[in-house]
Amino acid sequence: MTAVIERPSAFLPGRFGFLMGLYAENYHRLARLFAPQRLAPGRYISDVDDGLKVRLDVQEKHPYTLELELTYDFVDETTGQPSPSAQLRMYTDAHVAEAMHCHPGRKLWQVLGPFPPANTVLQHRLRMNGFLSRWLEFLAEQGHSIGTLERLDDTKTD
């Protein structure tokens, strides 16, 4: 006997549920790729000889939260900032990681303006975290990993 579902949309996640799933996916991709929860605060470079070094900055480490920046190790000539660049927050207890912003030097309110509608914020977070998911997948395909990371000395900055 086949059951007919009256509301198939009831079984599909809404946009908020999809975003939370994306956060969980990003956590697991990031944890498998670079294991930042095991790294000490500092700057790390991953070089797989493809001409694009990846820089991971473990900025702050708290018992259940990590603040990270992920970028390529070069500067955009137009903005003078690393690009692409993502400011990340990783929650080790909840196993989620979110891209806080992908605009170097700018906070969310500076990008979206003051008091944006909730739908605008949700759409923006979906775009940023979708980008992060694809970027982490690309980095893994290129061969970047915890094994290719090298910690930079404090004297070797930019």
C-alpha positions in Angstrom: 0.0 0.0 0.0 1.3 3.5 -0.9 0.7 6.4 1.4 -0.1 9.7 -0.2 1.5 12.7 1.4 -0.9 15.6 1.7 1.8 18.2 2.2 5.1 17.1 0.8 6.6 20.4 1.7 6.2 19.4 5.4 9.1 17.0 4.9 11.4 19.5 3.2 13.5 21.8 5.3 12.7 25.5 5.2 15.4 28.0 4.5 16.3 28.3 8.1 16.6 24.5 8.5 18.7 24.4 5.3 21.0 27.1 6.7 21.5 25.2 9.9 22.3 22.1 7.8 24.8 24.1 5.8 26.4 25.3 9.1 26.8 21.6 10.2 28.2 20.7 6.7 30.7 23.5 6.9 31.8 22.5 10.4 32.6 18.9 9.2 34.3 20.1 6.0 36.5 22.5 7.9 37.2 20.0 10.7 38.2 17.3 8.1 40.2 19.8 6.0 42.3 21.7 8.6 41.2 20.5 12.1 41.4 24.1 13.5 40.0 22.9 16.8 43.4 21.1 17.3 45.5 24.1 16.3 47.0 26.8 18.6 46.1 30.4 17.8 48.3 31.8 15.1 48.8 32.0 11.3 49.1 28.9 9.2 49.8 28.5 5.4 48.8 25.6 3.3 50.8 25.3 0.0 50.1 22.5 -2.5 52.3 24.0 -5.2 49.4 25.3 -7.3 50.4 28.9 -6.9 47.6 29.7 -4.5 48.7 29.4 -0.9 45.8 29.3 1.6 46.1 31.2 4.9 44.2 30.1 8.0 44.4 32.5 11.0 43.2 31.0 14.3 42.4 34.3 15.9 40.8 33.3 19.1 40.2 30.0 20.8 37.7 29.6 23.6 36.5 26.4 25.3 33.6 25.9 22.7 34.2 28.6 20.1 36.9 29.4 17.5 37.3 32.6 15.6 39.1 32.0 12.3 39.9 33.8 9.0 40.3 31.8 5.8 41.8 33.5 2.8 44.3 33.1 0.0 47.8 34.5 0.8 47.6 37.4 -1.6 46.0 40.8 -1.7 43.4 42.1 -4.1 44.9 45.1 -5.9 41.6 46.9 -6.0 40.7 46.7 -2.3 44.1 46.1 -0.7 42.6 43.3 1.3 43.0 39.5 1.1 40.4 38.1 -1.3 38.5 35.9 -1.2 38.3 36.1 2.6 35.9 34.6 5.1 35.6 35.4 8.8 34.5 32.2 10.4 33.1 31.2 13.8 33.3 27.5 14.7 31.2 26.1 17.6 32.9 22.9 18.7 30.1 21.9 21.1 27.3 22.3 18.6 29.4 21.1 15.6 28.5 24.1 13.4 30.6 26.6 11.6 29.3 29.8 10.0 30.8 32.4 7.8 30.3 35.6 9.7 31.2 37.8 6.7 33.0 37.5 3.5 33.7 41.2 2.9 37.2 42.1 4.2 37.1 44.9 6.8 33.3 45.1 6.8 30.7 43.9 9.3 27.3 42.5 8.3 25.5 45.8 9.1 27.9 47.7 6.9 27.1 45.4 4.0 23.4 45.1 4.4 22.7 48.5 6.1 21.1 49.2 9.4 18.0 47.2 10.3 17.7 45.0 7.2 14.7 42.8 6.9 15.1 39.3 8.4 14.6 37.7 4.9 17.5 39.8 3.6 19.8 38.7 6.4 18.8 35.0 5.9 19.5 35.2 2.1 22.8 36.9 2.7 23.8 34.2 5.2 22.7 31.5 2.8 24.9 33.0 0.1 28.0 33.4 2.3 27.8 29.9 3.8 27.0 28.3 0.4 30.1 30.0 -0.9 32.1 28.7 2.1 30.9 25.1 1.5 31.9 25.2 -2.2 35.3 26.8 -1.3 36.1 24.2 1.3 35.2 21.4 -1.1 37.4 23.0 -3.8 40.4 23.4 -1.3 40.1 19.7 -0.4 40.0 18.7 -4.1 43.2 20.8 -4.6 44.9 18.7 -1.9 44.9 21.2 1.0 44.7 19.5 4.4 46.0 19.5 7.9 49.1 17.8 6.5 49.9 20.7 4.2 49.5 23.4 7.0 52.6 25.0 8.3 52.6 27.4 11.2 54.2 30.7 10.5 56.6 32.3 13.0 55.5 35.6 14.6 58.3 37.2 12.6 56.9 36.0 9.2 53.7 38.1 8.8 52.5 39.2 5.4 
